[in-house]
Amino acid sequence: MTEWWEVLRAHFPLLDRRAYFFAGAQAPLADDVRAVLEAFVDLWENKVWRMEETEWQAFDEVQRVLSSILECEASRIIPAEGTSHALNLATAMVLAAWRRDGQKRANVVIHHEAHPASSFPWLNATRSGATLEIRWSEPDPGEDLTRSLIEAIDEQTLAVVVTHVSHTSGSRVDVAGLARRFPDRPWSLMLDAAQSAGALRIAEEVALCDFVAFPSYKWLFGPPGVGFLVASTDWIDRVGPPLVGWASVRDPLRMDAKNLDLAPSALRLLALGSLSKPGPRASRNASLISRIG
Ligand SMILES: Cc1ncc(COP(=O)(O)O)c(C=O)c1O
């Protein structure tokens, strides 16, 4: 019987020639991903006029594939350039709500092993004048990581920022346990799932967190420059996009510069303009491969 990892391995021609120790940086190129990139170059060379026509279709498809892998509504999945971009969008949404609610005294609890992709947007917010206390969790040696986060949370907490699987130690935070402990939390739970999306089943985390961010190029085996933010419907409806561009509106081709008639779909809420075209196509195929594991 062929094992699942043999099926997965057969997608990567490089592995016939080399041993590649993929430790969560750039994934090797899969044959299905190469095929879709080549098809895109072919489309560009021979039918350039069709590129624009099929632009949104590619995003719709990757949204649909990811929604079945993550077991969430497709409308919650927002395209971004990567984890850092996605978490900047999420931070901007939380800050917009905080400002709108009167900028009350607040703190942001950050996991002691947070990747800079999730801590820097908050450090930058304080640099730009947001009066927030940045509170790093400080577990004692051997202490449960979730407990040390819980201990740092209080009634003034605005957000809890967690890296699901650490890029340095490989340790994993029990994010679902943390969320369940606070069923009526007033703070937002923000998850960097760069080292878990595609490698672990993260449907429960996606269901419980306010924001989950991850790139295509790691355990989803996709290209660099594409990532996703899965936001809770409440954030999309209540706060909306922190950034807008010509493609953010209901009918982008009207080019009505005087009216911001926002698109109802989350997909286009954060799609600023002409985005990567090969990226989402390749991510769709790549995501399908990652499901084999
Ligand atoms: C845990 C974690 N978060 C974020 C990133 C960076 O992601 P991106 O390049 O998509 O911003 C990495 C990259 O190694 C990572 O390991």
The ligand as an SDF file (V2000), in Angstrom:
LIG
                    3D

 16 16  0  0  0  0  0  0  0  0999 V2000
    5.4940   31.7600   12.8110 C   0  0  0  0  0  0  0  0  0  0  0  0
    5.7730   32.6130   11.6130 C   0  0  0  0  0  0  0  0  0  0  0  0
    5.0150   33.6960   11.4000 N   0  0  0  0  0  0  0  0  0  0  0  0
    5.2120   34.5140   10.3440 C   0  0  0  0  0  0  0  0  0  0  0  0
    6.2350   34.2640    9.4430 C   0  0  0  0  0  0  0  0  0  0  0  0
    6.4380   35.2150    8.3090 C   0  0  0  0  0  0  0  0  0  0  0  0
    5.3910   35.0960    7.4180 O   0  0  0  0  0  0  0  0  0  0  0  0
    5.2330   36.0530    6.1180 P   0  0  0  0  0  0  0  0  0  0  0  0
    6.5450   35.9790    5.3860 O   0  0  0  0  0  0  0  0  0  0  0  0
    4.1030   35.4070    5.3920 O   0  0  0  0  0  0  0  0  0  0  0  0
    4.9390   37.4170    6.5980 O   0  0  0  0  0  0  0  0  0  0  0  0
    7.0460   33.1430    9.6260 C   0  0  0  0  0  0  0  0  0  0  0  0
    8.1310   32.8600    8.6660 C   0  0  0  0  0  0  0  0  0  0  0  0
    8.9710   32.0370    8.8710 O   0  0  0  0  0  0  0  0  0  0  0  0
    6.8060   32.3100   10.7260 C   0  0  0  0  0  0  0  0  0  0  0  0
    7.5550   31.2170   10.9530 O   0  0  0  0  0  0  0  0  0  0  0  0
  1  2  1  0
  2  3  1  0
  2 15  2  0
  3  4  2  0
  4  5  1  0
  5  6  1  0
  5 12  2  0
  6  7  1  0
  7  8  1  0
  8  9  2  0
  8 10  1  0
  8 11  1  0
 12 13  1  0
 12 15  1  0
 13 14  2  0
 15 16  1  0
M  END
$$$$
